Amino acid sequence: MHDHHIIDIMDMKKDNTNLRAAMLKNRYANVIFKSQQEVHGEAFDGANMKKKYKLWEKKLQEEKPNSQLE
């Protein structure tokens, strides 16, 4: 019975980590975007970065309900 409880705690920690990562990426998306633009210069793919940003937003929206269930 205790093994099931340990698994639940590990799942909660993983979900919290995923939520935190998604929140940080979403919060600092502009900084990430600008730094990537400076690093890559002419080779910077703005469309690809915008896709990543949309993916981060989607991930954040998916992670929020998961964390609220606990």
C-alpha atoms as one frame of an Amber mdcrd trajectory, in Angstrom:
protein
   0.000   0.000   0.000   2.890   2.350   0.712   4.365   1.739  -2.750   1.288
   3.258  -4.373   1.637   6.330  -2.155   5.303   6.754  -3.146   4.384   6.580
  -6.836   1.721   9.263  -6.334   4.242  11.567  -4.672   6.734  11.033  -7.492
   4.041  11.797 -10.078   3.114  14.997  -8.228   6.753  16.120  -8.150   7.098
  15.417 -11.875   3.879  17.325 -12.639   5.036  20.285 -10.526   8.392  20.287
 -12.314   6.688  20.245 -15.713   4.352  23.056 -14.683   7.226  25.156 -13.374
   9.232  24.622 -16.578   6.256  25.585 -18.732   5.576  28.689 -16.621   9.203
  29.837 -16.786   9.432  29.295 -20.538   6.192  31.193 -21.044   7.258  34.006
 -18.722  10.666  34.471 -20.357   9.682  33.740 -23.952  10.555  37.271 -25.109
  13.994  37.098 -23.498  14.613  33.680 -25.044  13.403  34.944 -28.425  15.671
  38.028 -28.371  18.728  36.134 -27.163  18.295  33.476 -29.856  17.948  36.258
 -32.414  21.215  37.853 -31.254  23.110  34.566 -31.115  22.024  33.310 -34.527
  21.918  36.658 -36.334  20.939  36.253 -39.982  20.382  32.504 -39.543  17.711
  33.101 -36.890  14.420  31.403 -37.734  11.729  33.620 -36.217   8.914  31.400
 -37.454  10.424  28.380 -35.708  10.787  30.329 -32.446   7.154  31.430 -32.652
   6.137  27.788 -33.066   8.138  26.909 -29.955   6.449  29.740 -28.045   3.010
  28.467 -29.077   4.036  24.980 -27.973   5.166  26.358 -24.578   1.840  28.159
 -24.165  -0.056  24.991 -25.003   2.067  22.963 -22.572   1.410  25.513 -19.832
  -2.344  25.343 -20.420  -2.194  21.538 -20.260  -0.076  21.488 -17.105  -2.207
  23.944 -15.122  -5.282  21.688 -14.846  -3.078  18.705 -13.974  -1.567  20.555
 -11.035  -4.955  21.812  -9.838  -6.340  18.283  -9.607  -3.978  17.478  -6.756
